[in-house]
Amino acid sequence: MLKCKNCGARLTKFNKEICPYCGCKNPIEHYEEDSCVTQTIDQVYVEDKNFKQHSLNIYYVLSMFLSIFSVDLFYIGKIKSGLIRLGINIAFYLVLFLTIYFSDNALLVLSLLLPFGILYLVYLIFGIIKLAMRKSPFDKKGVTLK
């Protein structure tokens, strides 16, 4: 808060030429008007003892090989997204399993393994695409993986 150097009254930045209370000229000493709207502010980093930076390489390996079980999302702390993806995968697996199992001449082993293989290949391809793009995702706290 700005104060008059003569009477100590509270002033605003609009009262920099004359004090409305005592009439003192230039009541604010060393007042510099900063009209820069684009001024940057340094980020404040808070040390969190329990925080551990997640590895980008581990994330890519998990997204290629274990993404069918949503392990990559659980690794970066996105639990809700992981559970949603896991539920969708289970529903898709069940639909494929039932479709193959109740077809005319399907074997039980084929009807169990084929849907799993299809899902596994889809997520393997997605993991390879993520690796090729090298776009670094964010974890739950908004920190970029390194």
LINJO-V659523 format. One record per residue. N is the residue number from 1. RES is the residue in one small letter. PHI is phi in whole degrees, 0 to 359 (none if undefined). PSI is psi in degrees with one decimal (none if undefined). D_FIRST is the distance of its C-alpha to the first C-alpha in whole Angstrom. Layout:
((N,RES,PHI,PSI,D_FIRST) (N,RES,PHI,PSI,D_FIRST))
This chain:
((1,m,none,136.6,0) (2,l,274,140.2,4) (3,k,230,151.2,7) (4,c,289,136.4,10) (5,k,287,-17.7,13) (6,n,266,-54.5,15) (7,c,254,-13.3,14) (8,g,81,10.6,11) (9,a,287,149.4,10) (10,r,288,134.6,7) (11,l,234,163.7,7) (12,t,253,174.2,8) (13,k,290,-13.1,9) (14,f,278,-13.4,13) (15,n,260,33.5,12) (16,k,281,-16.7,13) (17,e,267,-37.3,16) (18,i,211,139.9,16) (19,c,281,126.4,14) (20,p,287,-11.0,16) (21,y,265,-47.8,16) (22,c,248,-11.4,18) (23,g,84,7.8,19) (24,c,294,135.8,18) (25,k,277,142.9,18) (26,n,49,63.4,16) (27,p,289,-17.1,13) (28,i,254,117.0,11) (29,e,278,141.6,13) (30,h,53,40.7,14) (31,y,273,122.9,12) (32,e,242,122.4,14) (33,e,278,123.3,14) (34,d,250,103.3,15) (35,s,257,16.2,17) (36,c,284,114.2,19) (37,v,276,-25.4,20) (38,t,264,23.1,23) (39,q,293,133.4,21) (40,t,270,149.4,22) (41,i,245,133.4,21) (42,d,295,141.1,23) (43,q,286,145.6,24) (44,v,257,121.0,24) (45,y,257,124.5,27) (46,v,258,127.3,28) (47,e,286,122.1,31) (48,d,248,115.9,34) (49,k,293,-28.6,37) (50,n,270,-3.9,39) (51,f,280,132.5,38) (52,k,232,125.8,41) (53,q,292,129.4,41) (54,h,277,147.1,44) (55,s,273,135.3,46) (56,l,290,-37.9,47) (57,n,295,-41.5,51) (58,i,295,-38.3,51) (59,y,299,-44.5,50) (60,y,294,-39.3,52) (61,v,296,-43.7,55) (62,l,295,-37.9,54) (63,s,288,-25.1,54) (64,m,280,-42.3,57) (65,f,254,-27.0,59) (66,l,237,17.4,58) (67,s,291,-21.2,56) (68,i,298,-28.1,58) (69,f,258,10.1,57) (70,s,63,27.4,53) (71,v,293,-32.9,53) (72,d,295,-37.4,51) (73,l,286,-35.8,48) (74,f,294,-33.9,48) (75,y,297,-40.3,48) (76,i,268,5.8,44) (77,g,92,8.5,43) (78,k,268,77.1,44) (79,i,292,-45.7,46) (80,k,298,-46.4,46) (81,s,297,-38.2,47) (82,g,295,-42.0,50) (83,l,292,-37.0,51) (84,i,295,-46.4,51) (85,r,296,-39.9,53) (86,l,297,-41.4,55) (87,g,296,-40.9,56) (88,i,295,-40.8,57) (89,n,296,-41.3,59) (90,i,295,-43.0,61) (91,a,297,-43.5,62) (92,f,296,-41.4,63) (93,y,298,-44.7,65) (94,l,296,-40.2,67) (95,v,296,-45.1,67) (96,l,295,-41.6,69) (97,f,300,-48.8,71) (98,l,294,-35.8,72) (99,t,295,-44.9,73) (100,i,287,-40.2,75) (101,y,295,-39.6,77) (102,f,269,9.1,78) (103,s,286,173.1,79) (104,d,302,-55.8,83) (105,n,233,56.7,84) (106,a,263,140.3,81) (107,l,272,153.7,81) (108,l,294,-40.5,78) (109,v,295,-42.7,77) (110,l,296,-40.4,77) (111,s,288,-21.4,75) (112,l,276,-40.3,72) (113,l,273,-33.0,72) (114,l,297,-47.7,72) (115,p,298,-38.0,68) (116,f,296,-42.8,67) (117,g,297,-39.9,68) (118,i,296,-48.1,67) (119,l,297,-41.2,63) (120,y,297,-43.6,63) (121,l,294,-39.0,64) (122,v,299,-47.4,61) (123,y,287,-27.2,59) (124,l,294,-43.4,60) (125,i,295,-42.6,60) (126,f,299,-39.1,56) (127,g,294,-38.7,56) (128,i,293,-38.3,57) (129,i,296,-41.8,55) (130,k,299,-41.7,52) (131,l,294,-40.0,53) (132,a,292,-35.8,54) (133,m,284,-28.9,51) (134,r,54,36.6,49) (135,k,274,119.9,46) (136,s,280,119.2,44) (137,p,281,170.6,43) (138,f,254,146.8,40) (139,d,274,-171.9,40) (140,k,297,-31.1,39) (141,k,274,1.6,35) (142,g,85,13.2,35) (143,v,268,133.6,36) (144,t,290,139.0,39) (145,l,287,143.9,42) (146,k,237,none,43))
